[in-house]
Amino acid sequence: MIVKQIISEELLTLPDVKETLNRIREERENEGKELGYELRKAISHAELFSKLTPEKSRELVNELIKLEKMKPEIAFRIADILPQSNDEVRSIYAKERYTLTEQELKQILEIVYRFI
């Protein structure tokens, strides 16, 4: 598929994507259309790796964004991955120009644990 123009762009968590893909699947099934290979694979991936409800994932992102060194892109990534250790959080921040202190890592993990 060749994209000619991006009309809008929005960050979504994996549970949001799963919900959207399931709605698309239902619409296509009601219309009697076949699901394409890419759509089937995307639905399978979303169902396999989505761990929270869309509402909980949005709440988690909102809580994470309140932190000092948190960018929206990183908050969405954390909500998708749900890291369980300091090393997993550090790997998410690996491309950033700064490192997190132990206190900041602990804060992030405490927020994640509340939503698991």
FENSUL-V830851 format. One record per backbone hydrogen bond with DSSP energy under -0.5 kcal/mol. CO is the residue of the C=O (numbers start at 1). NH is the residue of the N-H. If there is no record, write none. Layout:
CO_NH + CO_NH
This chain:
1_3 + 2_4 + 5_7 + 13_17 + 14_18 + 15_19 + 16_20 + 17_21 + 18_22 + 19_23 + 20_24 + 21_25 + 22_26 + 23_27 + 24_28 + 25_29 + 26_30 + 27_31 + 28_32 + 28_33 + 29_32 + 36_40 + 37_41 + 38_42 + 39_43 + 40_44 + 41_45 + 42_46 + 43_47 + 44_48 + 45_49 + 46_50 + 49_51 + 53_57 + 54_58 + 55_59 + 56_60 + 57_61 + 58_62 + 59_63 + 60_64 + 61_65 + 62_66 + 63_66 + 64_67 + 67_70 + 69_71 + 71_75 + 72_76 + 73_77 + 74_78 + 75_79 + 76_80 + 77_81 + 78_82 + 85_89 + 86_90 + 87_91 + 88_92 + 89_93 + 91_94 + 93_96 + 101_105 + 102_106 + 103_107 + 104_108 + 105_109 + 106_110 + 107_111 + 108_112 + 109_113 + 110_114 + 111_115 + 112_115 + 112_116
